[in-house]
């Protein structure tokens, strides 16, 4: 995990699925396995379902989703803020 995550300990993580080095499914899995980071809510904010043919990431990876929520892009700012607030209150 990036050093910034273990040093800063964010209250919440917004994570995309399609990323250049490792996909968001792998990143979420690693976050949830790390005892220092596993309690941080992870919200997947992505257009993955619209771009399945453009990536080599298998759809089946989403079945093991380790995130608290999955938000499909585009999303209104109001909806995004509402979901973020919901998880920050927990």
N, C-alpha and C positions, 0 to 999 in steps of 0.2 A: 504494500500500500504506500501511496505517496506520504512522505514525511509530514507534510502539512496537515494531513488528516489526523495523524496521531498526536501532533503538537497542538493543533487548534481545537480539535474535538467539536466539529460543527453540530448545531442543533438538528439539522436536517440536511439531506443530500438530494439534489435533483440530478438525475443521471440519465443520459441518453443511452440507447442501445447500440446505435451505429457510430462507432468511434474508430480512429485510425489504427491504434495499436492493439487493444483488446476490446472485445465487445462489452456492452453494459451488463449482460447476463453474467459474464465471468467476473466483472468488477463487483456486482452486487453479491455474488456468491462469496467472494473473498472478504468483502466487508462483513457479511453475516457470520463468517467463520472466525473473525478476529475478535477476541474477548473485549478489547478496548473499544471497538467500534460497532459491535453487533447490536447495540441498543439504539443506535442512531436510525431514525426513520429514513428509508430510501424510497423516493418517488421517481418512477421511470417516466420521463417526459420525452416522447419520441414519435416519429412518423414511421416506425418500423413496419407496421401492417400495410402501409401504402407503398413501401419500397422493398417488399420481400424479394422480388425478382432482381433487384439491383445489388444484393448482398449475398455473401456465402454463409451468412449466419442462419442456421436451421431454425425453423419455426418451433420445433419441439423444445428448444432451449427455454422458451417462454413458459412451458408447462411446469418448469422447476423454479419459476420466478421467486426470488428471495426478497422482493421489494414489498413495501406496505401498500403501494398503489401504483397503478399504471395509467398514465394520462396521455391520450392520443393528441398529437399536433394536427392541425392548429387548435389551440385552446384559447379561450378568451382570458384576458388578464384577471377578470373577476373570478372566473372558475378556478384558475391556477392559485390565486391568493386564498380562495375559500378552502381549497384542499390543503395547501401548506399550513394554514391556520389550524385546521382540524388536527393535523399530526403534531403540530407544535404544542397544542393544549394537552396532549397525552402525557 
